[in-house]
């Protein structure tokens, strides 16, 4: 995972909203799609970008895929930003 990939993933408001949803706990792809007025294919692409940036993890259970935050990557980003601020 590169910082560039992570920041690119975070730059999109839809992807940030997906992360906000996952903050409360894991959700299936369908549950995530239900929160948006765009196509499932569009949300699937956003999920792929977030996964590529290692911001989320997915787990397959039967025919469902569940997504959850990868807090360790978010902590790394926060640590990096804190060092930029000089704290």
C-alpha positions in Angstrom: 0.0 0.0 0.0 1.3 3.4 -0.9 0.4 6.7 0.6 -0.6 8.0 -2.9 -3.1 5.1 -3.3 -4.6 5.7 0.2 -4.9 9.4 -0.3 -6.5 8.9 -3.8 -9.0 6.6 -2.2 -9.8 9.1 0.5 -10.2 11.9 -1.9 -13.6 10.7 -3.1 -16.7 11.8 -1.0 -18.6 8.6 -1.7 -15.7 6.5 -0.5 -15.4 8.6 2.6 -19.1 8.1 3.2 -18.6 4.3 2.9 -15.9 4.5 5.5 -18.2 6.4 7.8 -20.9 3.7 7.4 -18.3 1.0 8.2 -17.2 2.8 11.3 -20.3 1.4 13.0 -19.4 -2.2 12.1 -19.2 -4.6 9.2 -21.8 -4.4 6.4 -22.6 -6.5 3.4 -22.2 -5.1 -0.1 -26.0 -4.9 -0.4 -26.3 -3.0 2.8 -23.8 -0.5 1.6 -25.5 -0.1 -1.8 -28.8 0.6 0.0 -27.3 3.8 1.5 -26.6 5.4 -1.9 -28.6 6.4 -5.0 -26.0 5.1 -7.5 -25.7 1.7 -9.1 -24.4 -1.3 -7.4 -21.6 -1.5 -10.0 -20.5 2.0 -9.0 -20.4 1.1 -5.3 -18.6 -2.1 -6.2 -15.9 0.0 -7.9 -15.6 2.3 -4.8 -15.2 -0.8 -2.6 -12.5 -2.1 -4.9 -10.6 1.2 -4.6 -10.9 1.2 -0.8 -9.8 -2.5 -0.7 -6.8 -1.8 -3.0 -5.8 1.0 -0.6 -6.1 -1.5 2.2 -8.6 0.8 4.0 -11.2 -2.0 4.2 -11.2 -5.8 4.4 -13.7 -8.2 2.9 -14.9 -11.6 4.1 -17.1 -13.9 2.1 -19.8 -15.8 4.0 -21.9 -17.9 1.7 -23.1 -15.8 -1.1 -22.5 -12.5 0.8 -19.4 -10.4 1.1 -19.0 -8.3 4.2 -16.8 -5.3 4.5 -15.1 -3.8 7.5 -12.6 -1.0 8.3 -9.0 -1.7 8.4 -8.2 0.5 11.4 -4.4 -0.1 11.3 -4.1 1.7 8.0 -6.1 4.6 9.2 -3.9 4.8 12.3 -0.8 4.9 10.1 -2.3 7.9 8.2 -3.2 9.7 11.3 0.3 9.2 12.7 1.8 10.5 9.5 -0.5 13.6 9.5 0.4 14.2 13.2 4.2 14.2 12.4 3.5 16.7 9.6 1.8 19.0 12.2 4.9 18.6 14.4 3.1 17.2 17.4 
